[in-house]
Amino acid sequence: MSKLSFNTKFLGKEVGLPFGVAPTASHKLAHEEGEKILASISQKRDMVFTLSTLSSTSLTDIQAANKDGIRIMQVYVLKDREITLKQIKLAEKYGFSGIAITVDAQVFGKRINN
């Protein structure tokens, strides 16, 4: 009998699934624990967790909830490159394994108000 496995490697570390948690913002609007819950579950399930730049949970809380898992920090490249660099250095300080550069929302769309 064959045994199906979804295990693979990401950044040289074994993970249980070939996909992970995408960076979505403001989880505390839905639950008081916010992104902390997904960070914790991701570690328990050997999944990659990506934290949104617009997270409603502190990096300290994310680090505590997911100490040994793979944590990626989403970063927008801003006009003020010093702010972008500070975000990258914070991710490094809190033990994130990498960054995900997002370039899809550099300009907010025009809103029509009726």
N, CA, C and O atoms as a GROMACS GRO file, in nm:
protein
  456
    1MET      N    1   0.084  -0.118   0.000
    1MET     CA    2   0.000   0.000   0.000
    1MET      C    3   0.089   0.124   0.000
    1MET      O    4   0.182   0.133   0.080
    2SER      N    5   0.062   0.218  -0.088
    2SER     CA    6   0.142   0.340  -0.094
    2SER      C    7   0.092   0.441   0.010
    2SER      O    8  -0.024   0.439   0.051
    3LYS      N    9   0.181   0.528   0.049
    3LYS     CA   10   0.147   0.631   0.147
    3LYS      C   11   0.169   0.768   0.083
    3LYS      O   12   0.280   0.800   0.041
    4LEU      N   13   0.065   0.847   0.076
    4LEU     CA   14   0.070   0.978   0.015
    4LEU      C   15   0.129   1.078   0.114
    4LEU      O   16   0.090   1.080   0.230
    5SER      N   17   0.222   1.161   0.068
    5SER     CA   18   0.282   1.262   0.152
    5SER      C   19   0.286   1.394   0.077
    5SER      O   20   0.318   1.399  -0.042
    6PHE      N   21   0.254   1.501   0.147
    6PHE     CA   22   0.263   1.635   0.089
    6PHE      C   23   0.390   1.707   0.134
    6PHE      O   24   0.411   1.824   0.100
    7ASN      N   25   0.474   1.638   0.210
    7ASN     CA   26   0.597   1.699   0.261
    7ASN      C   27   0.684   1.748   0.148
    7ASN      O   28   0.694   1.687   0.041
    8THR      N   29   0.748   1.861   0.174
    8THR     CA   30   0.844   1.917   0.079
    8THR      C   31   0.941   2.004   0.160
    8THR      O   32   0.935   2.006   0.283
    9LYS      N   33   1.028   2.074   0.093
    9LYS     CA   34   1.121   2.165   0.161
    9LYS      C   35   1.098   2.307   0.112
    9LYS      O   36   1.068   2.331  -0.004
   10PHE      N   37   1.113   2.401   0.206
   10PHE     CA   38   1.102   2.543   0.176
   10PHE      C   39   1.216   2.611   0.249
   10PHE      O   40   1.226   2.600   0.372
   11LEU      N   41   1.300   2.682   0.177
   11LEU     CA   42   1.418   2.746   0.235
   11LEU      C   43   1.504   2.644   0.312
   11LEU      O   44   1.563   2.676   0.414
   12GLY      N   45   1.508   2.522   0.260
   12GLY     CA   46   1.591   2.417   0.318
   12GLY      C   47   1.532   2.348   0.440
   12GLY      O   48   1.596   2.262   0.500
   13LYS      N   49   1.411   2.385   0.479
   13LYS     CA   50   1.348   2.326   0.597
   13LYS      C   51   1.227   2.243   0.555
   13LYS      O   52   1.153   2.281   0.464
   14GLU      N   53   1.209   2.130   0.621
   14GLU     CA   54   1.096   2.040   0.593
   14GLU      C   55   0.964   2.108   0.630
   14GLU      O   56   0.949   2.164   0.738
   15VAL      N   57   0.868   2.102   0.537
   15VAL     CA   58   0.733   2.153   0.564
   15VAL      C   59   0.632   2.045   0.528
   15VAL      O   60   0.659   1.959   0.444
   16GLY      N   61   0.516   2.049   0.592
   16GLY     CA   62   0.416   1.945   0.575
   16GLY      C   63   0.328   1.962   0.452
   16GLY      O   64   0.264   1.866   0.407
   17LEU      N   65   0.324   2.083   0.399
   17LEU     CA   66   0.238   2.110   0.284
   17LEU      C   67   0.311   2.199   0.184
   17LEU      O   68   0.396   2.280   0.222
   18PRO      N   69   0.280   2.185   0.055
   18PRO     CA   70   0.349   2.266  -0.047
   18PRO      C   71   0.288   2.406  -0.062
   18PRO      O   72   0.308   2.471  -0.164
   19PHE      N   73   0.213   2.451   0.037
   19PHE     CA   74   0.157   2.586   0.038
   19PHE      C   75   0.153   2.634   0.182
   19PHE      O   76   0.177   2.556   0.275
   20GLY      N   77   0.124   2.762   0.201
   20GLY     CA   78   0.122   2.815   0.336
   20GLY      C   79   0.016   2.922   0.353
   20GLY      O   80  -0.073   2.937   0.269
   21VAL      N   81   0.027   2.996   0.462
   21VAL     CA   82  -0.068   3.102   0.493
   21VAL      C   83  -0.024   3.230   0.424
   21VAL      O   84   0.090   3.275   0.441
   22ALA      N   85  -0.114   3.287   0.346
   22ALA     CA   86  -0.084   3.411   0.273
   22ALA      C   87  -0.098   3.532   0.365
   22ALA      O   88  -0.169   3.526   0.466
   23PRO      N   89  -0.031   3.641   0.331
   23PRO     CA   90  -0.040   3.762   0.414
   23PRO      C   91  -0.171   3.836   0.394
   23PRO      O   92  -0.194   3.898   0.290
   24THR      N   93  -0.257   3.829   0.493
   24THR     CA   94  -0.382   3.904   0.491
   24THR      C   95  -0.384   3.994   0.614
   24THR      O   96  -0.328   3.959   0.718
   25ALA      N   97  -0.448   4.108   0.603
   25ALA     CA   98  -0.437   4.212   0.705
   25ALA      C   99  -0.549   4.210   0.808
   25ALA      O  100  -0.657   4.156   0.786
   26SER      N  101  -0.518   4.272   0.921
   26SER     CA  102  -0.617   4.311   1.022
   26SER      C  103  -0.703   4.197   1.076
   26SER      O  104  -0.825   4.210   1.084
   27HIS      N  105  -0.642   4.087   1.113
   27HIS     CA  106  -0.716   3.972   1.165
   27HIS      C  107  -0.792   4.002   1.294
   27HIS      O  108  -0.892   3.936   1.323
   28LYS      N  109  -0.744   4.100   1.371
   28LYS     CA  110  -0.812   4.131   1.497
   28LYS      C  111  -0.951   4.190   1.475
   28LYS      O  112  -1.029   4.201   1.570
   29LEU      N  113  -0.983   4.227   1.353
   29LEU     CA  114  -1.120   4.268   1.324
   29LEU      C  115  -1.215   4.149   1.336
   29LEU      O  116  -1.334   4.166   1.364
   30ALA      N  117  -1.160   4.028   1.315
   30ALA     CA  118  -1.242   3.907   1.322
   30ALA      C  119  -1.229   3.832   1.454
   30ALA      O  120  -1.324   3.766   1.498
   31HIS      N  121  -1.111   3.842   1.519
   31HIS     CA  122  -1.088   3.768   1.643
   31HIS      C  123  -0.983   3.840   1.727
   31HIS      O  124  -0.887   3.893   1.672
   32GLU      N  125  -1.002   3.842   1.856
   32GLU     CA  126  -0.912   3.916   1.945
   32GLU      C  127  -0.767   3.869   1.942
   32GLU      O  128  -0.677   3.947   1.973
   33GLU      N  129  -0.743   3.744   1.906
   33GLU     CA  130  -0.606   3.692   1.900
   33GLU      C  131  -0.537   3.726   1.767
   33GLU      O  132  -0.415   3.714   1.756
   34GLY      N  133  -0.614   3.768   1.669
   34GLY     CA  134  -0.558   3.812   1.542
   34GLY      C  135  -0.473   3.707   1.471
   34GLY      O  136  -0.505   3.588   1.471
   35GLU      N  137  -0.365   3.754   1.412
   35GLU     CA  138  -0.276   3.669   1.333
   35GLU      C  139  -0.203   3.564   1.418
   35GLU      O  140  -0.148   3.467   1.364
   36LYS      N  141  -0.203   3.584   1.547
   36LYS     CA  142  -0.137   3.490   1.639
   36LYS      C  143  -0.190   3.348   1.623
   36LYS      O  144  -0.113   3.252   1.630
   37ILE      N  145  -0.319   3.334   1.601
   37ILE     CA  146  -0.380   3.201   1.586
   37ILE      C  147  -0.322   3.129   1.464
   37ILE      O  148  -0.280   3.014   1.474
   38LEU      N  149  -0.322   3.198   1.350
   38LEU     CA  150  -0.268   3.134   1.229
   38LEU      C  151  -0.119   3.107   1.239
   38LEU      O  152  -0.070   3.007   1.187
   39ALA      N  153  -0.047   3.195   1.306
   39ALA     CA  154   0.096   3.172   1.326
   39ALA      C  155   0.119   3.044   1.406
   39ALA      O  156   0.206   2.964   1.372
   40SER      N  157   0.041   3.026   1.510
   40SER     CA  158   0.052   2.907   1.595
   40SER      C  159   0.013   2.779   1.519
   40SER      O  160   0.085   2.680   1.523
   41ILE      N  161  -0.101   2.784   1.450
   41ILE     CA  162  -0.146   2.667   1.374
   41ILE      C  163  -0.045   2.632   1.264
   41ILE      O  164  -0.020   2.514   1.238
   42SER      N  165   0.010   2.733   1.201
   42SER     CA  166   0.109   2.709   1.095
   42SER      C  167   0.228   2.630   1.147
   42SER      O  168   0.275   2.537   1.082
   43GLN      N  169   0.275   2.668   1.264
   43GLN     CA  170   0.389   2.595   1.322
   43GLN      C  171   0.350   2.452   1.355
   43GLN      O  172   0.425   2.359   1.325
   44LYS      N  173   0.234   2.432   1.416
   44LYS     CA  174   0.189   2.298   1.453
   44LYS      C  175   0.171   2.207   1.332
   44LYS      O  176   0.193   2.086   1.340
   45ARG      N  177   0.131   2.264   1.220
   45ARG     CA  178   0.105   2.186   1.097
   45ARG      C  179   0.222   2.188   0.999
   45ARG      O  180   0.210   2.141   0.886
   46ASP      N  181   0.335   2.242   1.043
   46ASP     CA  182   0.455   2.252   0.958
   46ASP      C  183   0.427   2.326   0.828
   46ASP      O  184   0.469   2.282   0.720
   47MET      N  185   0.356   2.437   0.839
   47MET     CA  186   0.324   2.520   0.722
   47MET      C  187   0.402   2.651   0.728
   47MET      O  188   0.440   2.697   0.836
   48VAL      N  189   0.425   2.710   0.612
   48VAL     CA  190   0.487   2.841   0.604
   48VAL      C  191   0.382   2.945   0.642
   48VAL      O  192   0.268   2.940   0.596
   49PHE      N  193   0.421   3.040   0.728
   49PHE     CA  194   0.331   3.149   0.769
   49PHE      C  195   0.387   3.280   0.716
   49PHE      O  196   0.503   3.313   0.741
   50THR      N  197   0.305   3.356   0.644
   50THR     CA  198   0.347   3.487   0.594
   50THR      C  199   0.265   3.594   0.663
   50THR      O  200   0.142   3.594   0.657
   51LEU      N  201   0.335   3.686   0.729
   51LEU     CA  202   0.270   3.794   0.804
   51LEU      C  203   0.255   3.918   0.716
   51LEU      O  204   0.350   3.960   0.650
   52SER      N  205   0.135   3.974   0.717
   52SER     CA  206   0.108   4.095   0.640
   52SER      C  207   0.177   4.216   0.701
   52SER      O  208   0.189   4.227   0.823
   53THR      N  209   0.221   4.306   0.615
   53THR     CA  210   0.272   4.435   0.660
   53THR      C  211   0.165   4.508   0.741
   53THR      O  212   0.197   4.583   0.834
   54LEU      N  213   0.040   4.486   0.707
   54LEU     CA  214  -0.073   4.551   0.774
   54LEU      C  215  -0.132   4.463   0.883
   54LEU      O  216  -0.253   4.466   0.908
   55SER      N  217  -0.048   4.385   0.948
   55SER     CA  218  -0.091   4.297   1.056
   55SER      C  219  -0.144   4.378   1.174
   55SER      O  220  -0.099   4.490   1.199
   56SER      N  221  -0.238   4.321   1.245
   56SER     CA  222  -0.290   4.384   1.367
   56SER      C  223  -0.230   4.319   1.492
   56SER      O  224  -0.276   4.343   1.603
   57THR      N  225  -0.128   4.238   1.473
   57THR     CA  226  -0.060   4.167   1.582
   57THR      C  227   0.088   4.202   1.578
   57THR      O  228   0.147   4.210   1.471
   58SER      N  229   0.147   4.222   1.693
   58SER     CA  230   0.288   4.262   1.700
   58SER      C  231   0.382   4.150   1.658
   58SER      O  232   0.347   4.032   1.665
   59LEU      N  233   0.500   4.187   1.614
   59LEU     CA  234   0.602   4.088   1.577
   59LEU      C  235   0.643   4.005   1.698
   59LEU      O  236   0.674   3.887   1.684
   60THR      N  237   0.642   4.064   1.815
   60THR     CA  238   0.674   3.991   1.938
   60THR      C  239   0.574   3.879   1.962
   60THR      O  240   0.612   3.767   1.995
   61ASP      N  241   0.445   3.909   1.944
   61ASP     CA  242   0.340   3.807   1.963
   61ASP      C  243   0.348   3.698   1.857
   61ASP      O  244   0.325   3.581   1.886
   62ILE      N  245   0.381   3.736   1.734
   62ILE     CA  246   0.395   3.636   1.627
   62ILE      C  247   0.513   3.545   1.658
   62ILE      O  248   0.503   3.423   1.642
   63GLN      N  249   0.624   3.602   1.700
   63GLN     CA  250   0.742   3.523   1.734
   63GLN      C  251   0.712   3.426   1.848
   63GLN      O  252   0.757   3.311   1.844
   64ALA      N  253   0.636   3.470   1.948
   64ALA     CA  254   0.600   3.383   2.060
   64ALA      C  255   0.507   3.270   2.016
   64ALA      O  256   0.517   3.158   2.066
   65ALA      N  257   0.417   3.299   1.924
   65ALA     CA  258   0.320   3.199   1.878
   65ALA      C  259   0.381   3.099   1.779
   65ALA      O  260   0.329   2.988   1.763
   66ASN      N  261   0.489   3.137   1.714
   66ASN     CA  262   0.550   3.054   1.610
   66ASN      C  263   0.702   3.067   1.621
   66ASN      O  264   0.765   3.136   1.542
   67LYS      N  265   0.758   3.000   1.720
   67LYS     CA  266   0.902   3.011   1.748
   67LYS      C  267   0.988   2.935   1.650
   67LYS      O  268   1.095   2.982   1.610
   68ASP      N  269   0.943   2.816   1.610
   68ASP     CA  270   1.027   2.726   1.532
   68ASP      C  271   0.983   2.708   1.388
   68ASP      O  272   1.052   2.641   1.310
   69GLY      N  273   0.870   2.766   1.351
   69GLY     CA  274   0.821   2.749   1.215
   69GLY      C  275   0.887   2.846   1.119
   69GLY      O  276   0.968   2.931   1.158
   70ILE      N  277   0.852   2.831   0.993
   70ILE     CA  278   0.903   2.924   0.892
   70ILE      C  279   0.809   3.044   0.887
   70ILE      O  280   0.691   3.030   0.855
   71ARG      N  281   0.863   3.160   0.919
   71ARG     CA  282   0.787   3.285   0.916
   71ARG      C  283   0.845   3.376   0.809
   71ARG      O  284   0.965   3.401   0.805
   72ILE      N  285   0.757   3.425   0.723
   72ILE     CA  286   0.794   3.517   0.617
   72ILE      C  287   0.725   3.649   0.645
   72ILE      O  288   0.611   3.651   0.691
   73MET      N  289   0.792   3.760   0.618
   73MET     CA  290   0.735   3.893   0.638
   73MET      C  291   0.706   3.956   0.503
   73MET      O  292   0.795   3.970   0.420
   74GLN      N  293   0.580   3.994   0.482
   74GLN     CA  294   0.544   4.066   0.360
   74GLN      C  295   0.594   4.210   0.372
   74GLN      O  296   0.578   4.273   0.476
   75VAL      N  297   0.653   4.260   0.264
   75VAL     CA  298   0.704   4.397   0.263
   75VAL      C  299   0.664   4.465   0.133
   75VAL      O  300   0.680   4.410   0.025
   76TYR      N  301   0.612   4.586   0.147
   76TYR     CA  302   0.588   4.672   0.030
   76TYR      C  303   0.710   4.761   0.014
   76TYR      O  304   0.761   4.814   0.112
   77VAL      N  305   0.757   4.778  -0.107
   77VAL     CA  306   0.867   4.870  -0.133
   77VAL      C  307   0.807   5.010  -0.142
   77VAL      O  308   0.735   5.042  -0.236
   78LEU      N  309   0.838   5.091  -0.042
   78LEU     CA  310   0.781   5.226  -0.033
   78LEU      C  311   0.873   5.328  -0.098
   78LEU      O  312   0.991   5.302  -0.119
   79LYS      N  313   0.818   5.446  -0.128
   79LYS     CA  314   0.901   5.554  -0.184
   79LYS      C  315   1.016   5.585  -0.091
   79LYS      O  316   1.130   5.605  -0.135
   80ASP      N  317   0.987   5.590   0.038
   80ASP     CA  318   1.091   5.614   0.138
   80ASP      C  319   1.158   5.479   0.167
   80ASP      O  320   1.111   5.402   0.251
   81ARG      N  321   1.267   5.453   0.098
   81ARG     CA  322   1.336   5.324   0.108
   81ARG      C  323   1.388   5.296   0.249
   81ARG      O  324   1.408   5.180   0.285
   82GLU      N  325   1.410   5.399   0.328
   82GLU     CA  326   1.454   5.379   0.467
   82GLU      C  327   1.347   5.307   0.549
   82GLU      O  328   1.379   5.224   0.633
   83ILE      N  329   1.220   5.340   0.525
   83ILE     CA  330   1.111   5.271   0.595
   83ILE      C  331   1.109   5.124   0.554
   83ILE      O  332   1.092   5.036   0.639
   84THR      N  333   1.125   5.098   0.426
   84THR     CA  334   1.130   4.959   0.377
   84THR      C  335   1.246   4.884   0.441
   84THR      O  336   1.229   4.770   0.486
   85LEU      N  337   1.361   4.946   0.446
   85LEU     CA  338   1.479   4.884   0.508
   85LEU      C  339   1.455   4.856   0.656
   85LEU      O  340   1.497   4.751   0.706
   86LYS      N  341   1.388   4.947   0.726
   86LYS     CA  342   1.357   4.925   0.868
   86LYS      C  343   1.266   4.804   0.885
   86LYS      O  344   1.283   4.725   0.978
   87GLN      N  345   1.168   4.789   0.796
   87GLN     CA  346   1.078   4.673   0.802
   87GLN      C  347   1.158   4.544   0.784
   87GLN      O  348   1.135   4.446   0.855
   88ILE      N  349   1.248   4.542   0.689
   88ILE     CA  350   1.330   4.424   0.663
   88ILE      C  351   1.418   4.392   0.784
   88ILE      O  352   1.432   4.275   0.821
   89LYS      N  353   1.476   4.494   0.844
   89LYS     CA  354   1.562   4.472   0.961
   89LYS      C  355   1.480   4.422   1.081
   89LYS      O  356   1.529   4.341   1.160
   90LEU      N  357   1.357   4.471   1.096
   90LEU     CA  358   1.270   4.421   1.203
   90LEU      C  359   1.237   4.273   1.182
   90LEU      O  360   1.238   4.194   1.276
   91ALA      N  361   1.208   4.237   1.058
   91ALA     CA  362   1.180   4.096   1.027
   91ALA      C  363   1.300   4.010   1.064
   91ALA      O  364   1.285   3.902   1.122
   92GLU      N  365   1.419   4.057   1.032
   92GLU     CA  366   1.541   3.983   1.066
   92GLU      C  367   1.558   3.975   1.219
   92GLU      O  368   1.591   3.869   1.272
   93LYS      N  369   1.536   4.086   1.288
   93LYS     CA  370   1.549   4.089   1.434
   93LYS      C  371   1.457   3.988   1.502
   93LYS      O  372   1.496   3.926   1.601
   94TYR      N  373   1.336   3.972   1.449
   94TYR     CA  374   1.238   3.881   1.509
   94TYR      C  375   1.242   3.740   1.450
   94TYR      O  376   1.149   3.662   1.470
   95GLY      N  377   1.349   3.708   1.379
   95GLY     CA  378   1.373   3.570   1.336
   95GLY      C  379   1.292   3.522   1.217
   95GLY      O  380   1.275   3.402   1.198
   96PHE      N  381   1.242   3.614   1.136
   96PHE     CA  382   1.172   3.572   1.015
   96PHE      C  383   1.272   3.511   0.918
   96PHE      O  384   1.386   3.555   0.909
   97SER      N  385   1.228   3.409   0.846
   97SER     CA  386   1.317   3.335   0.755
   97SER      C  387   1.339   3.406   0.623
   97SER      O  388   1.437   3.381   0.554
   98GLY      N  389   1.248   3.496   0.588
   98GLY     CA  390   1.260   3.566   0.461
   98GLY      C  391   1.156   3.675   0.449
   98GLY      O  392   1.075   3.698   0.539
   99ILE      N  393   1.160   3.742   0.335
   99ILE     CA  394   1.062   3.846   0.308
   99ILE      C  395   0.992   3.815   0.176
   99ILE      O  396   1.048   3.750   0.088
  100ALA      N  397   0.869   3.862   0.165
  100ALA     CA  398   0.792   3.851   0.041
  100ALA      C  399   0.765   3.994  -0.006
  100ALA      O  400   0.689   4.067   0.057
  101ILE      N  401   0.825   4.031  -0.116
  101ILE     CA  402   0.806   4.164  -0.170
  101ILE      C  403   0.673   4.168  -0.246
  101ILE      O  404   0.650   4.086  -0.335
  102THR      N  405   0.587   4.261  -0.210
  102THR     CA  406   0.457   4.274  -0.275
  102THR      C  407   0.454   4.405  -0.354
  102THR      O  408   0.489   4.511  -0.301
  103VAL      N  409   0.414   4.396  -0.479
  103VAL     CA  410   0.415   4.514  -0.566
  103VAL      C  411   0.280   4.540  -0.631
  103VAL      O  412   0.273   4.615  -0.729
  104ASP      N  413   0.174   4.480  -0.579
  104ASP     CA  414   0.045   4.490  -0.646
  104ASP      C  415  -0.041   4.607  -0.602
  104ASP      O  416  -0.147   4.629  -0.662
  105ALA      N  417  -0.003   4.681  -0.501
  105ALA     CA  418  -0.089   4.789  -0.452
  105ALA      C  419  -0.008   4.916  -0.425
  105ALA      O  420  -0.019   4.975  -0.318
  106GLN      N  421   0.070   4.956  -0.520
  106GLN     CA  422   0.153   5.075  -0.501
  106GLN      C  423   0.071   5.204  -0.504
  106GLN      O  424   0.111   5.303  -0.444
  107VAL      N  425  -0.041   5.201  -0.574
  107VAL     CA  426  -0.128   5.319  -0.583
  107VAL      C  427  -0.270   5.273  -0.552
  107VAL      O  428  -0.320   5.178  -0.612
  108PHE      N  429  -0.336   5.341  -0.459
  108PHE     CA  430  -0.473   5.305  -0.428
  108PHE      C  431  -0.564   5.349  -0.543
  108PHE      O  432  -0.545   5.455  -0.602
  109GLY      N  433  -0.662   5.266  -0.574
  109GLY     CA  434  -0.756   5.296  -0.680
  109GLY      C  435  -0.845   5.414  -0.647
  109GLY      O  436  -0.867   5.446  -0.530
  110LYS      N  437  -0.895   5.479  -0.750
  110LYS     CA  438  -0.985   5.592  -0.732
  110LYS      C  439  -1.121   5.541  -0.689
  110LYS      O  440  -1.176   5.450  -0.752
  111ARG      N  441  -1.175   5.599  -0.584
  111ARG     CA  442  -1.305   5.558  -0.533
  111ARG      C  443  -1.411   5.658  -0.578
  111ARG      O  444  -1.389   5.779  -0.575
  112ILE      N  445  -1.525   5.607  -0.618
  112ILE     CA  446  -1.636   5.692  -0.656
  112ILE      C  447  -1.738   5.686  -0.543
  112ILE      O  448  -1.791   5.579  -0.512
  113ASN      N  449  -1.766   5.799  -0.482
  113ASN     CA  450  -1.863   5.806  -0.373
  113ASN      C  451  -1.992   5.864  -0.425
  113ASN      O  452  -1.993   5.970  -0.487
  114ASN      N  453  -2.100   5.796  -0.401
  114ASN     CA  454  -2.233   5.845  -0.443
  114ASN      C  455  -2.300   5.919  -0.330
  114ASN      O  456  -2.412   5.967  -0.346
   0.00000   0.00000   0.00000
